[in-house]
Structure formats: C-alpha cells, structure tokens
Amino acid sequence: MDPVVTTAPPPSLEVTGLAYAYPDGHQALFGVDLSIARGERVALLGPNGAGKTTLVLHLNGILTAGAGSVTVAGLPVGKRHMAEIRRKVGIVFQDPDDQLFMPTVREDVAFGPAAAGVRGPELEARVLKALGQVGMAAYVDRPPHHLSFGQRRRVAVATVLAMEPEILVLDEPSSNLDPASRRELADILRSLDVTVLMVTHDLPYALELCPRALILSEGVIAADGPTAELLSDADLMSSHRLELPFGFDPKSVREKS
Amino acid sequence: MGAGHAHRLYRHGHSPVHALPPHTKLTAVFCFVVVVVSTPREAVWAFAAYALLLASVAYAARVPPLFWLKRLLIEVPFVAFALLLPFVAEGERTEVLGMSLSVHGLWGAWNVLAKGTLGVAASVLLAATTELRELLLGLQRLKLPPLLVQIASFMIRYGDVVADEMRRMRIARESRGFEARGVRHWGVLAKSAGALFIRSYERGERVHLAMVSRGYAGSMPVIDEVAATRAQWTYALTLPLTALAVCLLGWTLS
C-alpha cells in the first residue's frame, strides 16, 4: 500500500512502465503508463495489433507483466490478490457467446458472485440487480443462445456488473450491434456509476461516451487527452491508422455528458 | 427453471413425477435398470410385470402412450443385432415358420430385446419428465466427477453454437458452387470438419479466459442447491424396490 496518507480514493487503475513479450518473443507492449481516476469513462483507441487486447489481459492478471506494474484501486495485480483483483476488474469480452457459458442467463450472471462465495438470497438479489441495470430482468430464465445479439451483449455486461467491479473493461462493446442496440448499450453505460475503460475502433462511440481517450500505438500510449481534441487532430489520427467514418466531424458533435 | 432448454425429448408438465428432485429420479432409473438386467431371462412374466410398472409411472407422469412409444423407436438400430442372433447362434435348433432357428439364439434375442426395451423405456420416461438442465444438477448432486458434469453442461450450451457454425460453413461452401457428390469430395468435407474443430477449440480457450476472469478456479460454484426430502426419496424408489421384489420372485420361481 501507498504509505502516503491521502484523502482522495486511489485511482481505479494505475499502470506504470508495463512491458510484455509473448513467449514466442514477439513484444507487444513497450512500457505503458496510464492512470484512470474513479468514476471516469475512458476510451482506449488504437489500430489492430497495437496491443490493446494484450493490455486488457494484464488488467486482471491473466497475463503477467514482464516489467512494470498494474494497480487496481490501490491493490497490486499479482498472485497474492488474484481472486480480489478478478472481482474488481470486470472484463466484457467481444463475443458474448464466449462470455455467456452457462445454460441460463440467471446462472451465468450468478457465476462470478457465486465463485466469490456469495450464496442464497444475496446471490439472487445481486443477479436481479445486475440484470435490472441492463434492462434484462425479464429474461432471467432464458438460455443465452435464444437471445438476440444485442440482448446477449447486455447480459454479458450484467455478468460483470454482478461482481460489483471497481472498473468495467469493455472490449469492442459496439461491434456487431445494430444502431438501436448500440444506443441502448450507450444509455446503459452512461447510467452506471462505475469506472469504465472502453477498448474500441468505433470513434464516434468513443466520443459519445468517453470524455477522455488514450491512443495505444505500437505498444505505447501515444496520446492522452479529451476525446474530441484527439479526434480533431488529423495528423495524430492518421499517424496511428485511426480513421473517422465518412462524413463524421467530431467538431460538429455537441458534448453530451 | 422456466422454458429453458425445452429439448425435444422433454414433455412439459406438472405431474408428481415431474416434481421429483432430479437426483432421486436418476437413482431410481439406474436401480431399476440394474434390477431388470439381473432378472433371469426365463422368467418371462417378470418382464411383463416390469412393463406394467413402467406403464403406471407413465400414467402418473401423464406421458401419453403414443408419445412414449414413438420415442422408443430410438432403440431400433440397437436391436437389429438381437434379431440376427437366432440365425447365427450355435446349438440345439428348432423350427419356426419353416426356418431353422437356434433355441439358444432365440433366448438370447429375447433377453436383449426385453431388457433393452425396458431400459430405453425407463430412460425415455426420465427424459420426458426431467429437463436437461435439471439432469445435470442431479448428476452433480450424485457426486459424479465434476469435470464430466461440466463437460456435459458445456455440450448443452455450445451444441447450438457449433451447429450454427457448421451451417454457416456449409452455406459458404454451397455459395461457391460446392456440392458433395461422391468420394472425391470427402476431402473438402474433412477439411471443413478440421476447421470446425480448430474453431471450437479456440472458442474453448476464449470461454476459459472469460471464466477465469470471473474467478473460476477449477470448480463450478454451486448456484442451485437441489435437495430431496425423505418422502420424495421413498416415492422415487418405489419403482426399483417393487422391481426388486419381482426380480427376487423370478429367481426363486425359476
């Protein structure tokens, strides 16, 4: 723990000098530094192969850093606190079919808290609360593969919310969603009182939801600032293979949140 | 458990048999089959008694006879072998409808047919009154190796996903003008099967990642406790106990 006594809560996520090379020698991260305060919504942007997924897998200790450290709400990610870290960091993976592996929605949402030892009425309450937050409480006894893709993505978010995480990490949350499901998910994410790190290619979505953005490129954080500013910087964008959709002008969008 | 996995074998209902906890039903069916198999084949009347017992269970479960009999057809490929026995077995022979059949083979065929049919009939009843999901909970409760139960539950969850992937691959093949005609095309089908295997394997890895991320550490957390009262156990075990009485009678009389 930090010996210095501070009144402010520790940042939800603090990454310092994180470097990682895969066992085959391919180095994916070259010293990543970032800090996310409690309650912030931050977008992590970057082209394919920039190391975004590798970074995400470090946040809950699935990959262990070659150098540097990751701290979640003041708790260092490591073997000693693994169960606690995995409860605090809720990762929503890209394909909900990977995330939803239990036979019914209820059991799937219950999986995380049950693995942490929650039982009985408290477990039931957690499940209903998490499903309520994403507007899926009516589907509690349905098998996940009978739901639409958008519904499955929302349930996937609920499976993580049920663990009452410190930080919610979403990997490409808007991929494969139709515009209505996209907006519904945005409304849900905005309504949550939790720190959010959103990994995405979807730049308008990042602008809509996240006041702050980071650009990860070639294994380092290449830029960190207000999303609207980064997206308006044409040189910065093109040097990191980030492109806005045709006809989209970030300056024309009024800030929402 | 709601509409859940409304499998084709399952018949939704609210009979006393439906309401029994799954592990009592599993135990009852297992014991019943063991008793049936250990009955001497010469005690023909005993098998009639077993059939009556099952029929009364079906009546209590409100499973219509036609539904039940139709599902028994699954047995057909397995009993084909039994029908061959009288023709190929050695030993004393007898004349039936002008054909020379082995007496030993006839008894063997009867043995396989009667015991097989009763076993399948009992299993069909179990499947008709118990949801797949509940069966898994029952197996878990009966302390089956947890890994086996997990594998079975993943098969239920991902069966449709893999089947869907297979269907998409078939559509992609056919969209490019492929049609499986004869042996020359088996290579293509084999490669598709290989690709499907690799895709499923990779999905398995991703699912494992998602599980580990939510605190999985080698064993499934208990989410639903199933418990049975003494009365429920007694009710479920009436079937195998009655069958046991019949079986013992069969041994003493023959």
Interface residues (C-beta under 8 A of the other chain):
Chain A: L57 N60 I62 A83 R86 R87 V89 I91 F93 D95 D97 D98 Q99 F101 M102 P103 T104 R106 E107 A110 F111 G112 A114 A115 A116 R119 L123 V140 D141 R142 P143 P144 H145 T159 V160 M163
Chain B: M1 G2 A3 G4 H5 L132 R133 L136 S153 F154 I156 R157 Y158 D160 V161 R203 R206 V207 L209 A210 M211 V212 S213 R214 G215 Y216 A217 P221 V222 I223 D224
